[in-house]
Amino acid sequence: MNWQELISISISDKGSFDIKIGLVGIIVFLLLFIVLAIWRKKFSPNWDVVEAEIPLGNIGKVKIKPSYDDIQIAHKAWVELATRKAALPFDEEYDVIVEVYNSWYALFGEMRNLAKTIPANKIRQSKDTQELVRLIVESLNLGLRPHLTKWQAKFRRWYSEEEKKHPDETPQEIQKRYEHFGELVKELKEVNGQLVVYANFLKQIAQGKK
């Protein structure tokens, strides 16, 4: 087999290129195309669409067909939620409100930093990445921020003073005397429950539907 059986290139008297592909060349190119298609199918998997109704911050229906990069982002976000009190149901008999707020505060910073590390070119190139970033940002601004703005500062101030007055009492005993304890806990539980749904959605993106 010589190069003329694959492809031949010549220049005419007028200076134009004349390209001819032989039968062997056509067969070779077809084989390369098939090999490339098989390689892409094997090493570039096509992940399923993941969708859910996210109650956190009334974000609503979210639908994402993740790429490899989206899966990495979702995995990091899910780990942040899964390893903190933020996405665990609140038990008013044993959990401490201040510790939950500390967890939320730390989560807020980590999730914000995660969103900042996503390259802008990837966001521009993929609507699914745009949707994932929107979900992360709105979960903070619409999900966590309203509750923290309403309750955190005034509860921390009250709790700090009560802790000094009653050093022998447990945090659980102290917090139950808060004037608006019932209302605060009710709203805190609602947000925690919504965070659980949010965390499960991120887990599905990262690990697939199981």
Order of alpha helices (4+ residues) and beta strands (2+ residues): alpha-beta-beta-alpha-beta-beta-alpha-alpha-alpha-alpha-alpha-alpha-alpha
